[in-house]
Amino acid sequence: MQSIHNKNMDETLVKEKLDNGLNVYIFPKKEYVKQYAMLSVDFGSNDIDFVDVKNGSKRHMPTGIAHFLEHQLFEDQEASIFEKFADLGASANAYTNFDSTNYLFSSSSNFNQSLTNLLDFVQNPYFNQKNVEKEKGIIIQEIKMYQDNPYWRSYFNLLSALYSKHPVKNDIAGTEASVNSITPEDLYICYYNFYLPSNMDLILIGDLDPEKILNLIRENQAKKDFPHFKNPVSIIQEEPEAVAKKLVKEKMNISRPIVQMAFKDPVKSQKPAEIIKKEYIVNLLLDIVFGRSSKNYNELYDKGIIDNSFSCSYNKKPDYAYVHLHGESHKPDLMREKIKEKLVKIDQTEIEKNFERIKRKYQGSFIRLFNNFNNLASEFINYRRLGIDIFELAEIIDAISLEDLINYSDQVFNKELMVESIILNEE
Protein backbone atom coordinates (compact mmCIF):
# COMPACT_ATOMS: atom_id res chain seq x y z
CA MET A 1 0.00 0.00 0.00
CA GLN A 2 1.37 3.39 -1.04
CA SER A 3 0.07 6.65 0.39
CA ILE A 4 0.65 9.98 -1.39
CA HIS A 5 -0.22 13.24 0.35
CA ASN A 6 -0.38 16.49 -1.58
CA LYS A 7 0.30 19.36 0.82
CA ASN A 8 -1.00 22.09 -1.48
CA MET A 9 -4.33 20.34 -1.96
CA ASP A 10 -4.36 18.71 1.49
CA GLU A 11 -5.55 15.56 -0.25
CA THR A 12 -4.34 11.97 0.11
CA LEU A 13 -4.32 9.16 -2.43
CA VAL A 14 -3.79 5.57 -1.29
CA LYS A 15 -3.07 3.05 -4.01
CA GLU A 16 -2.21 -0.62 -4.37
CA LYS A 17 -1.92 -3.10 -7.22
CA LEU A 18 -3.25 -6.49 -6.11
CA ASP A 19 -1.64 -9.81 -7.01
CA ASN A 20 -4.22 -10.38 -9.76
CA GLY A 21 -3.41 -6.97 -11.30
CA LEU A 22 -6.45 -5.01 -10.05
CA ASN A 23 -5.52 -1.38 -9.42
CA VAL A 24 -7.15 0.07 -6.30
CA TYR A 25 -7.18 3.81 -5.55
CA ILE A 26 -8.64 5.33 -2.40
CA PHE A 27 -9.25 9.01 -1.63
CA PRO A 28 -9.92 9.14 2.15
CA LYS A 29 -12.34 11.98 3.01
CA LYS A 30 -12.69 12.44 6.75
CA GLU A 31 -16.16 13.26 8.08
CA TYR A 32 -17.87 12.96 4.69
CA VAL A 33 -21.23 11.17 4.95
CA LYS A 34 -21.36 10.12 1.31
CA GLN A 35 -19.15 7.29 0.03
CA TYR A 36 -18.53 6.47 -3.60
CA ALA A 37 -17.08 3.60 -5.62
CA MET A 38 -16.40 3.15 -9.32
CA LEU A 39 -15.05 0.03 -11.02
CA SER A 40 -13.77 1.14 -14.42
CA VAL A 41 -12.94 -1.29 -17.24
CA ASP A 42 -10.55 -0.13 -19.96
CA PHE A 43 -13.02 -1.14 -22.67
CA GLY A 44 -15.24 1.27 -24.57
CA SER A 45 -17.15 1.62 -27.80
CA ASN A 46 -13.93 2.29 -29.76
CA ASP A 47 -12.56 -1.18 -28.91
CA ILE A 48 -14.23 -3.20 -31.67
CA ASP A 49 -10.99 -4.47 -33.24
CA PHE A 50 -8.43 -6.19 -31.03
CA VAL A 51 -5.94 -9.02 -30.72
CA ASP A 52 -7.44 -11.95 -28.79
CA VAL A 53 -5.42 -12.54 -25.62
CA LYS A 54 -6.04 -16.30 -25.79
CA ASN A 55 -4.69 -17.12 -29.24
CA GLY A 56 -3.33 -13.92 -30.79
CA SER A 57 -5.96 -13.86 -33.55
CA LYS A 58 -7.52 -10.60 -34.69
CA ARG A 59 -11.12 -10.04 -33.65
CA HIS A 60 -13.71 -7.69 -35.13
CA MET A 61 -16.83 -7.11 -33.05
CA PRO A 62 -20.15 -5.39 -33.85
CA THR A 63 -20.38 -1.72 -32.95
CA GLY A 64 -22.11 -1.17 -29.60
CA ILE A 65 -20.84 -4.38 -28.01
CA ALA A 66 -19.19 -2.67 -25.02
CA HIS A 67 -22.50 -0.96 -24.20
CA PHE A 68 -24.41 -4.23 -24.70
CA LEU A 69 -22.01 -6.03 -22.36
CA GLU A 70 -22.56 -3.36 -19.70
CA HIS A 71 -26.34 -3.95 -19.90
CA GLN A 72 -25.96 -7.75 -19.78
CA LEU A 73 -23.84 -7.76 -16.64
CA PHE A 74 -26.85 -6.41 -14.75
CA GLU A 75 -28.72 -9.60 -15.66
CA ASP A 76 -28.44 -11.82 -12.60
CA GLN A 77 -29.58 -15.43 -12.37
CA GLU A 78 -31.38 -14.82 -9.09
CA ALA A 79 -32.39 -11.19 -8.49
CA SER A 80 -32.17 -7.65 -9.80
CA ILE A 81 -28.71 -6.12 -9.30
CA PHE A 82 -30.27 -2.70 -8.77
CA GLU A 83 -32.55 -4.10 -6.08
CA LYS A 84 -29.57 -5.64 -4.29
CA PHE A 85 -27.95 -2.20 -4.08
CA ALA A 86 -31.23 -0.52 -3.12
CA ASP A 87 -31.72 -2.99 -0.26
CA LEU A 88 -28.37 -1.82 1.09
CA GLY A 89 -29.34 1.85 0.78
CA ALA A 90 -27.01 2.38 -2.19
CA SER A 91 -27.71 3.93 -5.57
CA ALA A 92 -26.04 2.07 -8.46
CA ASN A 93 -25.47 3.01 -12.08
CA ALA A 94 -23.24 2.29 -15.06
CA TYR A 95 -22.27 3.92 -18.32
CA THR A 96 -20.19 3.22 -21.41
CA ASN A 97 -18.26 5.86 -23.30
CA PHE A 98 -15.77 5.78 -26.16
CA ASP A 99 -12.89 4.65 -23.95
CA SER A 100 -14.24 2.79 -20.92
CA THR A 101 -17.14 1.04 -19.19
CA ASN A 102 -17.84 2.18 -15.65
CA TYR A 103 -19.88 0.60 -12.84
CA LEU A 104 -20.54 2.72 -9.78
CA PHE A 105 -22.56 3.30 -6.65
CA SER A 106 -22.88 5.88 -3.91
CA SER A 107 -24.09 5.28 -0.38
CA SER A 108 -24.11 6.62 3.15
CA SER A 109 -24.30 3.19 4.83
CA ASN A 110 -23.43 -0.48 4.22
CA PHE A 111 -20.51 0.56 2.03
CA ASN A 112 -18.53 -2.66 2.49
CA GLN A 113 -21.46 -4.88 1.47
CA SER A 114 -22.19 -2.66 -1.52
CA LEU A 115 -18.54 -2.79 -2.59
CA THR A 116 -18.55 -6.59 -2.41
CA ASN A 117 -21.75 -6.58 -4.43
CA LEU A 118 -20.13 -4.37 -7.09
CA LEU A 119 -17.08 -6.60 -7.46
CA ASP A 120 -19.15 -9.79 -7.50
CA PHE A 121 -21.65 -8.87 -10.19
CA VAL A 122 -19.06 -7.34 -12.55
CA GLN A 123 -16.75 -10.33 -12.13
CA ASN A 124 -19.45 -12.99 -12.55
CA PRO A 125 -20.77 -12.87 -16.14
CA TYR A 126 -23.97 -14.65 -17.05
CA PHE A 127 -24.97 -14.55 -20.72
CA ASN A 128 -27.50 -16.82 -22.41
CA GLN A 129 -29.45 -16.64 -25.65
CA LYS A 130 -32.76 -15.79 -23.99
CA ASN A 131 -31.40 -12.83 -22.04
CA VAL A 132 -29.33 -11.60 -24.99
CA GLU A 133 -32.38 -11.59 -27.26
CA LYS A 134 -34.42 -9.80 -24.61
CA GLU A 135 -31.70 -7.15 -24.24
CA LYS A 136 -31.55 -6.55 -27.98
CA GLY A 137 -35.09 -5.23 -27.95
CA ILE A 138 -34.33 -2.92 -25.00
CA ILE A 139 -31.17 -1.50 -26.57
CA ILE A 140 -32.74 -1.05 -30.01
CA GLN A 141 -35.46 1.02 -28.36
CA GLU A 142 -32.74 3.04 -26.66
CA ILE A 143 -30.99 3.59 -30.02
CA LYS A 144 -34.26 4.77 -31.59
CA MET A 145 -34.81 7.15 -28.70
CA TYR A 146 -31.36 8.68 -29.20
CA GLN A 147 -31.92 8.87 -32.96
CA ASP A 148 -34.97 11.01 -32.20
CA ASN A 149 -32.77 13.34 -30.11
CA PRO A 150 -31.69 16.13 -32.47
CA TYR A 151 -28.55 17.03 -30.51
CA TRP A 152 -27.36 13.40 -30.35
CA ARG A 153 -28.14 12.95 -34.04
CA SER A 154 -26.25 16.07 -35.06
CA TYR A 155 -23.29 15.17 -32.83
CA PHE A 156 -22.73 11.79 -34.44
CA ASN A 157 -23.31 13.33 -37.86
CA LEU A 158 -20.47 15.66 -36.91
CA LEU A 159 -18.17 12.81 -35.85
CA SER A 160 -18.90 10.85 -39.03
CA ALA A 161 -17.95 13.95 -41.01
CA LEU A 162 -14.70 14.36 -39.05
CA TYR A 163 -13.59 10.71 -39.24
CA SER A 164 -13.70 8.18 -42.04
CA LYS A 165 -12.04 5.22 -40.27
CA HIS A 166 -11.64 5.90 -36.55
CA PRO A 167 -14.37 4.09 -34.52
CA VAL A 168 -15.17 7.27 -32.56
CA LYS A 169 -17.50 8.08 -35.47
CA ASN A 170 -19.78 5.20 -34.42
CA ASP A 171 -22.69 5.60 -32.05
CA ILE A 172 -21.72 4.20 -28.62
CA ALA A 173 -24.84 1.98 -28.57
CA GLY A 174 -24.25 0.76 -32.13
CA THR A 175 -26.94 0.39 -34.80
CA GLU A 176 -30.05 -1.75 -34.95
CA ALA A 177 -28.25 -4.12 -37.34
CA SER A 178 -25.07 -4.38 -35.24
CA VAL A 179 -27.02 -5.00 -32.03
CA ASN A 180 -29.11 -7.71 -33.70
CA SER A 181 -25.90 -9.48 -34.76
CA ILE A 182 -24.46 -9.78 -31.21
CA THR A 183 -24.30 -13.30 -29.76
CA PRO A 184 -23.57 -14.64 -26.27
CA GLU A 185 -20.27 -15.94 -27.67
CA ASP A 186 -19.30 -12.39 -28.75
CA LEU A 187 -20.03 -11.13 -25.26
CA TYR A 188 -17.92 -13.86 -23.62
CA ILE A 189 -15.03 -13.18 -26.01
CA CYS A 190 -15.07 -9.47 -25.14
CA TYR A 191 -15.54 -10.19 -21.45
CA TYR A 192 -12.57 -12.56 -21.16
CA ASN A 193 -10.38 -10.24 -23.21
CA PHE A 194 -11.14 -6.96 -21.46
CA TYR A 195 -12.67 -7.73 -18.06
CA LEU A 196 -9.37 -8.88 -16.59
CA PRO A 197 -8.55 -7.48 -13.13
CA SER A 198 -5.34 -6.04 -14.61
CA ASN A 199 -7.48 -4.08 -17.11
CA MET A 200 -9.64 -2.57 -14.36
CA ASP A 201 -9.33 0.30 -11.89
CA LEU A 202 -11.29 0.54 -8.64
CA ILE A 203 -11.67 4.07 -7.26
CA LEU A 204 -13.09 4.56 -3.75
CA ILE A 205 -13.86 7.94 -2.16
CA GLY A 206 -15.18 8.78 1.30
CA ASP A 207 -14.56 8.45 5.01
CA LEU A 208 -12.84 5.09 4.61
CA ASP A 209 -10.11 3.16 6.43
CA PRO A 210 -7.77 2.24 3.55
CA GLU A 211 -6.21 -0.77 5.25
CA LYS A 212 -9.54 -2.32 6.20
CA ILE A 213 -11.00 -1.69 2.75
CA LEU A 214 -7.95 -3.17 1.03
CA ASN A 215 -8.17 -6.28 3.21
CA LEU A 216 -11.83 -6.66 2.25
CA ILE A 217 -10.95 -6.37 -1.47
CA ARG A 218 -8.02 -8.79 -1.17
CA GLU A 219 -10.25 -11.39 0.51
CA ASN A 220 -12.91 -10.95 -2.16
CA GLN A 221 -10.46 -11.31 -5.04
CA ALA A 222 -8.67 -14.29 -3.47
CA LYS A 223 -11.89 -16.33 -3.72
CA LYS A 224 -12.01 -15.92 -7.51
CA ASP A 225 -10.03 -17.46 -10.34
CA PHE A 226 -8.93 -15.26 -13.20
CA PRO A 227 -7.04 -16.21 -16.39
CA HIS A 228 -3.41 -15.09 -16.45
CA PHE A 229 -3.49 -13.17 -19.70
CA LYS A 230 -1.69 -10.05 -20.75
CA ASN A 231 -3.87 -6.98 -21.18
CA PRO A 232 -5.62 -6.80 -24.58
CA VAL A 233 -4.36 -4.68 -27.46
CA SER A 234 -6.95 -2.73 -29.41
CA ILE A 235 -6.39 -2.09 -33.10
CA ILE A 236 -7.25 1.38 -34.36
CA GLN A 237 -7.13 1.88 -38.11
CA GLU A 238 -4.92 4.70 -39.32
CA GLU A 239 -7.05 7.79 -39.82
CA PRO A 240 -6.40 10.06 -42.83
CA GLU A 241 -5.55 13.66 -41.99
CA ALA A 242 -8.37 15.01 -44.16
CA VAL A 243 -11.97 15.12 -42.97
CA ALA A 244 -14.54 12.68 -44.37
CA LYS A 245 -17.15 15.35 -45.26
CA LYS A 246 -17.33 19.11 -44.93
CA LEU A 247 -21.04 19.48 -44.24
CA VAL A 248 -23.95 17.31 -43.08
CA LYS A 249 -27.46 18.75 -43.12
CA GLU A 250 -30.61 17.10 -41.86
CA LYS A 251 -34.18 18.10 -41.09
CA MET A 252 -36.10 17.14 -37.95
CA ASN A 253 -39.12 18.36 -36.04
CA ILE A 254 -37.38 20.92 -33.80
CA SER A 255 -38.15 24.40 -32.48
CA ARG A 256 -34.74 25.90 -33.27
CA PRO A 257 -31.98 24.82 -35.66
CA ILE A 258 -28.91 23.15 -34.13
CA VAL A 259 -25.44 24.07 -35.35
CA GLN A 260 -22.40 21.93 -34.56
CA MET A 261 -18.93 22.76 -35.87
CA ALA A 262 -15.60 21.02 -35.39
CA PHE A 263 -11.98 21.35 -36.39
CA LYS A 264 -10.12 18.07 -36.76
CA ASP A 265 -6.72 18.12 -35.09
CA PRO A 266 -4.45 15.53 -36.73
CA VAL A 267 -2.89 13.40 -34.00
CA LYS A 268 0.86 13.41 -33.55
CA SER A 269 2.79 11.17 -31.20
CA GLN A 270 3.10 12.97 -27.87
CA LYS A 271 4.04 12.18 -24.31
CA PRO A 272 1.14 12.01 -21.81
CA ALA A 273 2.03 15.33 -20.16
CA GLU A 274 2.15 17.00 -23.59
CA ILE A 275 -1.29 15.59 -24.51
CA ILE A 276 -2.82 16.96 -21.32
CA LYS A 277 -1.04 20.30 -21.55
CA LYS A 278 -2.35 20.84 -25.10
CA GLU A 279 -5.86 19.90 -23.95
CA TYR A 280 -5.73 22.60 -21.28
CA ILE A 281 -4.08 25.18 -23.57
CA VAL A 282 -6.74 24.89 -26.27
CA ASN A 283 -9.59 24.86 -23.74
CA LEU A 284 -8.17 27.99 -22.12
CA LEU A 285 -7.94 29.58 -25.56
CA LEU A 286 -11.54 28.64 -26.39
CA ASP A 287 -12.72 30.05 -23.06
CA ILE A 288 -11.04 33.38 -23.83
CA VAL A 289 -12.37 33.51 -27.40
CA PHE A 290 -15.89 32.12 -26.90
CA GLY A 291 -16.48 31.56 -23.17
CA ARG A 292 -19.48 33.11 -21.38
CA SER A 293 -17.43 36.10 -20.22
CA SER A 294 -15.78 36.73 -23.62
CA LYS A 295 -16.36 39.77 -25.83
CA ASN A 296 -17.30 37.51 -28.77
CA TYR A 297 -19.90 35.54 -26.83
CA ASN A 298 -21.62 38.61 -25.46
CA GLU A 299 -21.58 40.41 -28.81
CA LEU A 300 -23.22 37.46 -30.61
CA TYR A 301 -25.60 36.86 -27.70
CA ASP A 302 -26.78 40.48 -27.65
CA LYS A 303 -27.49 40.30 -31.40
CA GLY A 304 -29.55 37.11 -30.95
CA ILE A 305 -27.14 35.05 -33.06
CA ILE A 306 -26.36 32.60 -30.23
CA ASP A 307 -28.03 31.90 -26.89
CA ASN A 308 -27.07 30.21 -23.62
CA SER A 309 -27.06 26.78 -25.31
CA PHE A 310 -23.77 27.72 -27.00
CA SER A 311 -20.70 25.86 -25.78
CA CYS A 312 -17.21 24.97 -26.96
CA SER A 313 -14.48 22.53 -25.92
CA TYR A 314 -11.39 20.71 -27.11
CA ASN A 315 -11.48 16.91 -26.93
CA LYS A 316 -8.08 15.26 -27.07
CA LYS A 317 -7.12 11.61 -26.77
CA PRO A 318 -3.89 9.88 -27.84
CA ASP A 319 -5.49 8.70 -31.10
CA TYR A 320 -7.96 11.50 -31.97
CA ALA A 321 -8.61 15.16 -31.22
CA TYR A 322 -10.98 17.91 -32.30
CA VAL A 323 -12.27 21.37 -31.38
CA HIS A 324 -16.06 21.33 -30.88
CA LEU A 325 -18.45 24.32 -30.95
CA HIS A 326 -22.23 23.92 -30.82
CA GLY A 327 -25.51 25.60 -29.99
CA GLU A 328 -29.03 26.44 -31.10
CA SER A 329 -29.91 29.51 -33.13
CA HIS A 330 -32.80 31.01 -35.10
CA LYS A 331 -30.09 32.40 -37.39
CA PRO A 332 -28.00 29.27 -38.11
CA ASP A 333 -26.29 30.56 -41.26
CA LEU A 334 -25.33 33.82 -39.60
CA MET A 335 -24.13 31.92 -36.53
CA ARG A 336 -21.88 29.73 -38.68
CA GLU A 337 -20.53 32.76 -40.55
CA LYS A 338 -19.75 34.77 -37.42
CA ILE A 339 -18.10 31.89 -35.55
CA LYS A 340 -15.79 31.19 -38.50
CA GLU A 341 -15.00 34.89 -38.76
CA LYS A 342 -14.09 35.18 -35.07
CA LEU A 343 -11.91 32.06 -35.15
CA VAL A 344 -10.00 33.08 -38.26
CA LYS A 345 -9.29 36.55 -36.89
CA ILE A 346 -8.52 35.89 -33.23
CA ASP A 347 -7.84 39.09 -31.33
CA GLN A 348 -4.51 38.49 -29.57
CA THR A 349 -5.09 41.45 -27.26
CA GLU A 350 -8.09 39.54 -25.86
CA ILE A 351 -5.81 36.59 -25.12
CA GLU A 352 -3.26 38.82 -23.41
CA LYS A 353 -5.91 40.68 -21.40
CA ASN A 354 -7.79 37.60 -20.16
CA PHE A 355 -5.11 34.92 -19.90
CA GLU A 356 -4.35 35.22 -16.17
CA ARG A 357 -8.04 35.45 -15.21
CA ILE A 358 -9.08 32.39 -17.19
CA LYS A 359 -6.05 30.43 -16.00
CA ARG A 360 -7.06 31.13 -12.38
CA LYS A 361 -10.55 29.89 -13.24
CA TYR A 362 -9.10 26.54 -14.37
CA GLN A 363 -6.88 26.33 -11.29
CA GLY A 364 -9.97 26.86 -9.12
CA SER A 365 -11.94 24.24 -11.07
CA PHE A 366 -9.17 21.72 -10.42
CA ILE A 367 -9.34 22.33 -6.66
CA ARG A 368 -13.15 21.99 -6.64
CA LEU A 369 -12.88 18.73 -8.55
CA PHE A 370 -11.89 16.95 -5.31
CA ASN A 371 -15.29 17.71 -3.78
CA ASN A 372 -17.27 16.21 -6.66
CA PHE A 373 -16.83 12.46 -6.24
CA ASN A 374 -18.31 11.42 -9.59
CA ASN A 375 -16.18 13.87 -11.59
CA LEU A 376 -13.09 13.12 -9.51
CA ALA A 377 -13.36 9.39 -10.24
CA SER A 378 -13.92 9.83 -13.99
CA GLU A 379 -11.19 12.46 -14.38
CA PHE A 380 -8.80 10.39 -12.30
CA ILE A 381 -9.30 7.42 -14.63
CA ASN A 382 -8.90 9.51 -17.78
CA TYR A 383 -5.54 10.82 -16.67
CA ARG A 384 -4.29 7.66 -14.97
CA ARG A 385 -4.70 5.70 -18.20
CA LEU A 386 -2.59 8.32 -19.92
CA GLY A 387 0.06 7.71 -17.27
CA ILE A 388 -0.47 10.92 -15.28
CA ASP A 389 -1.07 11.19 -11.53
CA ILE A 390 -4.00 13.54 -10.90
CA PHE A 391 -1.91 15.67 -8.55
CA GLU A 392 0.38 16.45 -11.49
CA LEU A 393 -2.45 18.31 -13.23
CA ALA A 394 -1.98 21.36 -11.02
CA GLU A 395 1.66 21.60 -12.14
CA ILE A 396 0.68 21.18 -15.80
CA ILE A 397 -1.89 24.01 -15.55
CA ASP A 398 0.54 26.24 -13.65
CA ALA A 399 3.19 25.75 -16.36
CA ILE A 400 0.94 27.04 -19.18
CA SER A 401 2.15 30.39 -20.48
CA LEU A 402 0.61 33.19 -22.51
CA GLU A 403 2.97 32.27 -25.34
CA ASP A 404 1.52 28.74 -25.39
CA LEU A 405 -1.96 30.09 -26.12
CA ILE A 406 -0.78 32.54 -28.75
CA ASN A 407 1.21 29.80 -30.52
CA TYR A 408 -1.88 27.57 -30.74
CA SER A 409 -4.28 30.35 -31.74
CA ASP A 410 -3.42 29.94 -35.43
CA GLN A 411 -2.86 26.16 -35.40
CA VAL A 412 -6.08 24.47 -34.29
CA PHE A 413 -8.64 26.43 -36.34
CA ASN A 414 -7.68 25.18 -39.78
CA LYS A 415 -10.60 25.82 -42.17
CA GLU A 416 -9.45 22.94 -44.38
CA LEU A 417 -10.11 20.57 -41.47
CA MET A 418 -13.43 22.11 -40.41
CA VAL A 419 -16.75 20.25 -40.60
CA GLU A 420 -20.32 21.34 -39.88
CA SER A 421 -23.43 19.44 -38.84
CA ILE A 422 -26.75 21.27 -39.09
CA ILE A 423 -30.23 20.20 -38.02
CA LEU A 424 -32.97 22.38 -39.52
CA ASN A 425 -36.71 22.43 -38.88
CA GLU A 426 -38.77 20.24 -41.23
CA GLU A 427 -41.17 23.06 -41.98
Secondary structure, DSSP 8 states (H G I E B T S, - for coil): -EEEEETTTTEEEEEEE-TTS-EEEEEE-TT-S-EEEEEEES--TT--EEE-TTT--EEE--TTHHHHHHHHHT--SSS-HHHHHHHTTEEEEEEE-SS-EEEEEEESS-HHHHHHHHHHHHTS----HHHHHHHHHHHHHHHHHHHT-HHHHHHHHHHHHH-SSSGGGS-TT--HHHHHT--HHHHHHHHHHH--GGGEEEEEEES--HHHHHHHHHHHHHTS--------EE------SS-S-SEEEEEES-SS-EEEEEEE-------HHHHHHHHHHHHHHHHHHHSTTSHHHHHHHHTTSS-TT-EEEEEEETTEEEEEEEEE-S-HHHHHHHHHHHHHT--HHHHHHHHHHHHHHHHHHHHHHTT-HHHHHHHHHHHHTTT--TTHHHHHHHT--HHHHHHHTTTS--GGGEEEEEEEE--
